[in-house]
Amino acid sequence: MTDLSSSPLDRFRLDDKVVVVTGASSGLGVGFARAVAAVGATVVLAARREDRLESLAEELRAGGTRVLTRRTDVAVEAECQALAAAAAEEFGRIDVLVNNAGLGTSGTTALREDPAAFDQVVDVNLKGVYWMARACAPHMPQGSSIVNIASVHGWAASRFPGAAYAASKAGVVGLTRDLAQQWAQRRGIRVNALCPGYFDSEMTSQDGDVLGAMVEQTGILHRFGQQEELDSALLFLASPASSYMVGASLVVDGGLSATI
Ligand SMILES: NC(=O)c1ccc[n+]([C@@H]2O[C@H](COP(=O)([O-])OP(=O)(O)OC[C@H]3O[C@@H](n4cnc5c(N)ncnc54)[C@H](OP(=O)(O)O)[C@@H]3O)[C@@H](O)[C@H]2O)c1
């Protein structure tokens, strides 16, 4: 049973928890790493651009956080296994996996889409999430949490073409439910998905003007979200604060999915 005796805010803390964040070299992943470190976590940073990981690690270590970095391509299962093994060897276990690494799509219409580009998006966004979950689960004790970063487009269509992206993120929502069902009772690992709307990052800056115009016309708040507005949801799902949530998707999208 979860210890419910601490104060509500204390239940959001991750003191001495070991948190793996993939896609920690830019965008949302950098913010997530800073957020979990701010509430006491030890952090394992993964992505392909090692120089970016190292500069974030330096920043976090200066604030007193224990950090491990590891170059990882999440589309390669063996690299996911190596990352999980390195994290467990260094820190003894993995308490939280933030499955954040992802690729956007170019806005190509379905009949023009290059099959190889479709495969690449699915390999990273869907299969990468699965490979990471499989690699980390054996190192995760009872009470652990996996947060899969899906998207509002796992639930609602965008005005712009993005078949591979939408399919991969809807796949993550389904995968989340299935892994939750397999692991909650048997292993004590809760699996949930976080579904952001639009937030500034390298991914969204590629089509920044177009997305900005769309967000102004749709949704309820008519603006991009800010990193801090997503960090609080991430901390909720990662920590014991969400101990009764499992197999769920938490949508943080300024009302996009409520209106489109
Ligand atoms: N920003 C938004 O509005 C938004 C909305 C909904 C969902 N999301 C999701 O949020 C997550 C983060 O995206 P972002 O917006 O922060 O985009 P971003 O700035 O482009 O960051 C993507 C991250 O994923 C990593 N990555 C990409 N391919 C990888 C691979 N094969 N192996 C390991 N890491 C890989 C990148 O690192 P390297 O290139 O160094 O490997 C980078 O750190 C994604 O899953 C995205 O789909 C974002």
The ligand as a Gaussian input file, in Angstrom:
#p B3LYP/6-31G(d) Opt

LIG

0 1
 N        6.609000      20.349000     -27.936000
 C        5.343000      20.004000     -28.074000
 O        4.484000      20.847000     -28.332000
 C        4.933000      18.561000     -27.932000
 C        3.576000      18.264000     -27.948000
 C        3.155000      16.956000     -27.785000
 C        4.088000      15.961000     -27.590000
 N        5.412000      16.268000     -27.596000
 C        6.353000      15.164000     -27.380000
 O        7.289000      15.561000     -26.404000
 C        8.498000      14.858000     -26.611000
 C        9.652000      15.849000     -26.625000
 O        9.549000      16.657000     -27.788000
 P       10.031000      18.171000     -27.853000
 O        8.880000      18.966000     -28.275000
 O       10.767000      18.530000     -26.642000
 O       10.997000      18.082000     -29.121000
 P       12.559000      18.299000     -29.316000
 O       13.019000      19.576000     -28.719000
 O       12.774000      18.067000     -30.770000
 O       13.201000      17.112000     -28.459000
 C       13.160000      15.787000     -28.891000
 C       14.138000      14.993000     -28.056000
 O       14.077000      13.632000     -28.458000
 C       15.395000      13.179000     -28.699000
 N       15.414000      12.129000     -29.713000
 C       14.923000      12.169000     -30.979000
 N       15.175000      11.003000     -31.591000
 C       15.833000      10.222000     -30.698000
 C       16.369000       8.919000     -30.747000
 N       16.304000       8.158000     -31.857000
 N       16.977000       8.432000     -29.640000
 C       17.075000       9.181000     -28.522000
 N       16.593000      10.426000     -28.415000
 C       15.981000      10.939000     -29.511000
 C       16.181000      14.402000     -29.142000
 O       17.554000      14.242000     -28.829000
 P       18.738000      13.886000     -29.857000
 O       18.397000      14.501000     -31.172000
 O       19.939000      14.476000     -29.188000
 O       18.772000      12.394000     -29.877000
 C       15.577000      15.462000     -28.238000
 O       16.226000      15.458000     -26.991000
 C        8.316000      14.092000     -27.920000
 O        7.951000      12.751000     -27.647000
 C        7.177000      14.827000     -28.589000
 O        6.491000      14.016000     -29.513000
 C        5.849000      17.529000     -27.753000

